[in-house]
């Protein structure tokens, strides 16, 4: 009996189908994640807003989309071309199993997402956030089920322009989604500047702790930052991570001092970035939740030691 293409599929067919399905899953999950993060940024909830985590999630989802979507479109194009040349491959069992698996995993993913969203809503999540996130999940679900149901039922051997049109629509939607991130969290250059500024704030917090500890040990403020360095214990005074210049320090009075740094961008304020609450996260475990809001350029922070709170150790 002569083998047909349906009976004798090559490893190339298996590879393309598996790669196509995996990149599809990656694309759908991260597309939903990306837009849910956008909703959280545009309509922030003061109870659970975490800018750094949100920005990291957006960067990760965007990175996956940039790679996974082109691979998905490319493998879909190759598979479509192969099906046009060999229409009998449409009955390939592995192909049908993977398509039904796609629908099954998509359904489970949607159910889990809806459960999480309803749970967050019952926990007091903002109503506008809840409905927008539900809308995103339902729209993506409808698109996935609609296309793959149509693809499974399609029996004709005629060439359809739907996959080609869909590829252009997906590319446009993903492009718009990525560009949207530049308006929500900023461009890659702005993100790099913010990361340097976060490092500067962390350094200033470290210097503050070192100065307070110095005062508790010696009952006086250091005359300059080099006095804080201790070669025995390994304490090294931090410097600006970009310019490698020392931070500015000056003594105002026996209990007050000033620390200054030059920042690339202003810390995020409620009126400066879409949906950003006033308490922009810098370091949750900072010293007594001190205020480290800063403007672009040189910014100084004045700190006064409370002798009752930081009693000398001797």
C-alpha positions in Angstrom: 0.0 0.0 0.0 1.3 3.4 -0.9 2.0 5.8 2.0 0.4 9.2 1.8 1.6 12.4 3.3 -1.0 11.9 6.1 0.4 8.5 7.0 4.0 9.4 6.7 4.7 12.8 8.3 8.3 13.8 8.7 10.1 15.0 11.8 10.0 18.5 10.2 6.2 18.4 10.4 6.3 17.5 14.1 8.9 20.2 14.9 7.0 22.9 13.1 3.7 22.0 14.7 5.2 21.9 18.2 7.1 25.1 17.7 4.0 26.8 16.4 1.9 25.8 19.4 4.5 26.7 22.0 5.1 30.2 20.6 1.3 30.6 20.4 0.9 29.8 24.1 3.8 32.2 24.9 2.3 35.0 22.8 -1.3 34.7 24.2 -0.3 34.4 27.8 2.1 37.4 27.7 -0.2 39.5 25.5 -2.9 39.1 28.2 -0.3 39.8 31.0 1.0 42.9 29.2 -2.4 44.5 28.9 -3.4 43.6 32.4 -0.3 45.4 33.6 -1.2 48.4 31.5 -4.6 48.5 33.1 -2.9 48.4 36.5 -0.7 51.3 35.6 -3.4 53.5 34.1 -5.8 52.8 36.9 -3.6 52.2 39.9 -4.9 50.7 43.1 -3.1 52.3 46.1 -3.5 49.0 48.1 -1.4 46.9 45.8 0.4 49.2 43.3 4.0 48.2 42.9 5.7 50.2 40.1 9.0 48.3 40.0 7.3 44.9 39.8 4.9 46.3 37.1 7.7 47.7 35.0 9.6 44.4 35.2 6.5 42.4 34.2 6.0 44.7 31.2 9.6 44.4 30.1 9.4 40.6 30.4 6.1 40.2 28.5 7.3 42.6 25.8 10.6 40.7 25.4 8.7 37.4 25.0 6.2 38.9 22.5 9.0 40.5 20.4 10.5 37.0 19.9 7.6 34.6 20.1 5.1 36.4 17.8 7.4 36.5 14.7 8.3 32.9 15.2 4.6 32.0 15.5 3.8 33.9 12.3 6.7 32.4 10.5 5.9 28.8 11.5 2.2 29.4 10.7 3.2 30.6 7.2 5.4 27.6 6.6 2.7 25.2 7.8 0.1 27.0 5.7 2.2 26.8 2.6 2.8 23.1 3.2 -1.0 22.5 3.7 -1.7 24.2 0.4 0.8 21.9 -1.4 -0.5 18.8 0.5 -4.1 19.4 1.6 -4.3 15.8 2.9 -2.0 16.9 5.8 -5.0 18.8 7.2 -6.0 15.4 8.6 -2.7 14.8 10.3 -3.5 13.4 13.7 -0.8 15.2 15.6 -2.0 18.5 14.1 -5.5 17.9 15.3 -4.4 16.8 18.7 -2.3 19.9 19.1 -5.2 22.1 17.9 -7.5 20.6 20.4 -4.8 20.8 23.1 -4.5 24.5 22.2 -8.2 25.0 22.8 -8.1 23.0 26.0 -5.1 24.9 27.4 -6.6 28.2 26.3 -9.9 27.3 28.1 -8.0 26.4 31.3 -5.9 29.5 31.1 -9.0 31.7 30.7 -10.8 30.0 33.6 -7.7 30.4 35.9 -7.4 34.1 34.9 -11.1 34.7 35.5 -10.9 33.0 38.9 -7.9 35.2 39.9 -9.7 38.3 38.7 -12.9 37.5 40.5 -10.8 36.7 43.7 -9.1 40.1 43.4 -12.4 41.8 42.9 -13.8 40.1 46.0 -10.7 41.4 47.8 -11.6 45.0 47.0 -9.9 45.6 43.7 -11.1 48.7 41.9 -14.2 48.0 39.8 -12.8 49.7 36.6 -9.7 47.5 36.8 -11.8 44.4 37.2 -14.1 45.0 34.3 -11.2 46.1 31.9 -9.2 43.0 32.8 -12.2 40.8 32.3 -12.8 42.4 28.9 -9.2 41.8 27.8 -9.4 38.1 28.7 -12.8 37.6 27.0 -11.7 39.4 23.8 -8.5 37.3 23.5 -10.5 34.2 24.3 -13.1 34.9 21.6 -10.4 35.5 19.1 -8.5 32.3 19.9 -11.5 30.0 20.0 -13.0 31.7 16.9 -9.9 31.2 14.7 -9.0 27.6 15.8 -12.6 26.4 15.6 -12.8 27.8 12.1 -9.4 26.2 11.2 -10.6 22.8 12.5 -13.8 22.9 10.5 -12.2 24.1 7.3 -12.3 21.3 4.8 -12.0 23.1 1.5 -8.8 22.9 -0.5 -9.1 26.4 -1.8 -6.6 29.0 -0.7 -8.0 31.2 2.1 -6.7 34.7 2.7 -7.8 34.7 6.3 -4.5 33.5 7.8 -2.6 36.1 5.8 -4.9 38.9 7.0 -4.7 37.5 10.5 -0.9 37.7 10.4 -1.1 41.4 9.5 -3.7 42.1 12.2 -1.6 40.2 14.9 1.6 42.1 13.9 -0.2 45.4 14.1 -1.8 44.7 17.5 1.5 43.5 18.9 3.3 46.5 17.6 0.7 48.8 19.2 1.0 46.9 22.4 4.7 47.3 22.5 4.6 51.0 21.7 2.0 51.5 24.4 4.6 50.4 26.9 6.8 53.3 26.0 4.0 55.7 27.2 3.2 53.6 30.3 6.6 52.8 31.7 8.9 54.8 29.4 11.4 54.0 26.7 14.4 51.6 27.4 16.7 54.7 27.8 14.3 56.1 30.4 14.1 52.8 32.2 17.9 52.6 32.3 18.0 56.1 33.8 15.5 55.1 36.4 17.5 52.1 37.4 20.5 54.3 37.9 18.4 56.6 40.0 17.1 53.7 42.1 20.8 52.7 42.7 21.5 56.3 43.8 18.6 56.3 46.2 19.8 53.0 47.6 23.3 54.4 48.0 22.0 57.5 49.9 20.0 55.2 52.2 23.2 53.3 52.9 25.1 56.5 53.6 22.4 57.7 55.9 22.6 54.4 57.9 26.4 54.7 58.0 26.2 58.3 59.2 23.6 57.5 61.9 25.7 54.6 63.1 28.8 56.7 63.2 27.0 59.3 65.3 25.8 56.6 67.7 29.3 55.3 68.1 31.2 58.6 68.5 28.4 61.1 69.4 29.4 63.4 66.5 28.8 63.5 62.8 31.6 62.7 60.4 33.3 65.7 58.9 33.3 64.0 55.4 32.2 60.7 53.9 35.7 59.3 53.9 35.5 59.1 57.7 32.9 56.4 57.3 35.2 54.0 55.5 36.4 51.1 57.7 39.0 48.9 56.1 38.8 46.4 59.0 35.1 45.8 58.7 35.1 46.2 55.0 32.8 49.3 54.9 33.2 51.1 51.6 31.6 54.5 50.9 29.3 54.1 47.8 29.8 56.4 44.9 27.6 57.5 42.0 27.2 54.4 39.8 27.6 56.3 36.5 30.0 59.1 37.1 31.9 57.3 40.0 32.0 60.6 41.8 31.4 60.8 45.5 28.0 61.9 46.7 27.7 65.4 48.3 27.7 65.5 52.1 27.7 68.4 54.5 27.1 69.0 58.2 24.3 71.5 59.0 24.5 71.3 62.8 25.6 68.8 65.4 22.5 66.7 64.7 21.6 67.5 61.1 23.3 66.6 57.8 22.6 66.9 54.1 23.1 64.3 51.4 22.9 65.3 47.7 22.9 63.5 44.4 22.3 64.3 40.7 19.4 62.3 39.3 18.7 61.6 35.6 14.9 61.8 35.9 12.3 62.9 38.5 10.8 60.3 40.7 7.3 59.4 39.6 4.6 61.6 40.9 0.8 61.4 40.6 0.7 64.3 38.1 3.8 63.4 36.1 3.0 59.8 34.9 -0.3 58.3 33.8 -1.9 56.7 36.8 1.1 56.8 39.1 0.3 57.3 42.8 2.3 59.6 45.0 4.1 57.0 47.0 6.4 55.8 44.3 8.2 52.7 45.3 12.0 53.0 45.8 13.0 50.7 48.6 10.3 49.1 50.6 12.8 48.1 53.3 14.4 51.6 53.5 15.2 53.4 56.7 11.9 54.0 58.5 10.2 54.6 55.1 12.0 57.9 54.7 10.9 60.2 51.9 13.3 59.9 48.9 11.2 61.8 46.3 13.5 63.7 44.0 13.5 66.0 41.0 15.6 65.7 37.8 19.1 67.0 38.4 20.7 67.9 41.8 18.5 67.0 44.7 19.4 67.3 48.4 17.9 65.5 51.4 18.2 66.9 54.9 18.2 64.5 57.8 18.1 65.2 61.6 19.1 62.6 64.1 16.8 62.1 67.1 19.1 61.4 70.1 16.3 59.6 71.9 15.7 57.3 69.0 19.4 56.7 68.2 21.0 56.7 71.6 24.8 56.6 71.7 26.0 53.0 72.3 28.5 54.0 75.0 
